[in-house]
Amino acid sequence: MSAALSLLLAASPLAAEATTPGGDRTNVVLIMADDLGAEWLSCYNPAAPPTPHLDALASAGVKFTRGFSQPLCTPTRVTLMTGRYNFRNYVEFGLLPPAEPTFGDRFREAGYRTGVFGKWQLSGKGSDQPDTVSPDDWGFDEHLLWQLSRRPGHGSKGTRYWKPTLETDGEIVSVKADDYGPDLFTDALIDFATAEADRPFFAYYPMVLTHDPFVPTPESGPPAGKGKPTPKHFPEMVRHTDRIVGRIVAALEEAGLRENTVVLFCGDNGTHDSVVCPTPYGPYRGGKRHLNDAGTWVPLIVAGPAAGGGSVPARVTDDRPIDFTDLLPAVCTLAGVPVPEDADGISPFAADGSLATKRREAAFIWYDPRHGFRTAPHAGAYVRDVRYRLYADGRFIDAGDPLNRTEQELTEPLTEEAAAAHERLAAVLTRYEAQGGKAPVPKSSKP
């Protein structure tokens, strides 16, 4: 980390405030990659380029094979950070209303130090939000962020990668031409996590990788990224994502924190549709923005201890359906932080770290991007269990393994198994529709 960046982070007045002592409490590091479908991790897809550090994290914990996000970044982030479905609190692309309590608020109220490092893009465009904002309004004591406030030069423009436009405590961070944003965020997170070993922490790392523009990483040597962006750099960006996860885990181990820190890794939506990954079943094209498995199937790996005295089981693969409302209850449960009563999610873990016996019937995705995409399939709702997907418009799909993608739309007459699944999934849709989650209707053309 640069000296200027270290000075700026250390200068935060909130960073020096005392919180509840608790070196024996469970810490949390939540890492979310940007535009990375599960097909790009070799622990999900044996034909993918190797991701050894993420594979090791999966071996140390639970790999969920049916984790489904929203198809786009802001809808996913609002769901993740609040534990509530978009139809309740998503009002504008690029905005998380500050009045909405987040997991930052929940952990800070429980006495944790809280920090966020990476991509923000939640302060609103065209809204009545002030140009100057602070992540403190969303529960975070410390931050280093790209696209935070909307003042000229304060992150609304500028690169996320080489010589990035970053902000902390209302000031632009001084960077050099060979500074690489993802590494600066990682440095800041590690400094934050290891600063006070006797106080528990919650660190949220919404990565800027692997979103376009697809440019070289430091493995190509700085100052890289000056050529024309191209998807050929995407595998290299995935490798750097993997190395960052390895750096964070190694730093926790070196600081003696790994044994009492939960590490969760996920993606915010499917891969960009210009990117194709090899699989044993043939090429897999990303489906970001699309309301299907290619747009919503993401990696979800959880490893670490639990507040109840146990630990997340190692080397476990679990196929229960998960949606992103479940992640706030998951980290709260593992850390011993109260789960808010208004959360829609169900923790897949019990307080002792074991897998919960109660499973949700299906992941529920309600999606209205409000970002210039109002044509089908860019709005709507579906429910997805281990095998089937039912859309609110009546389409019923035998989706099977999301990596294989041998999807088939089913019509009458249905098999006994399919008919039973349809009935179960229809009941889930009906339940959420009764709560206000009626699917948005796409417009017939772009506005």
Secondary structure, DSSP 8 states (H G I E B T S, - for coil): --HHHHHHHHT-GGGGS-----TTS-EEEEEEESS--GGGSTTT-TTS---HHHHHHHHTSEEES-EE--SSHHHHHHHHHHSS-HHHH--STTB--TTS--HHHHHHHTT-EEEEEEE---B-SSSS--SS--GGGGT-SEEEEES---STTTTSSS-SSBS--EEETTEE----TT-BHHHHHHHHHHHHHHH-TTS-EEEEEE--TT-SS----GGG-SS---S---GGGHHHHHHHHHHHHHHHHHHHHHTT-GGGEEEEEEESS---TT-EE--TTS-EE--TTSSSHHHHB--EEEESB-TTS-B--SSEEE---EEGGGHHHHHHHHHT----TT-----SB-TTSSB-S---S-EEEEE---SS--STTSSEEEEE-SSEEEETTS-EEE---TTT---EE--SS--HHHHHHHHHHHHHHHHHHHTT-------SS--
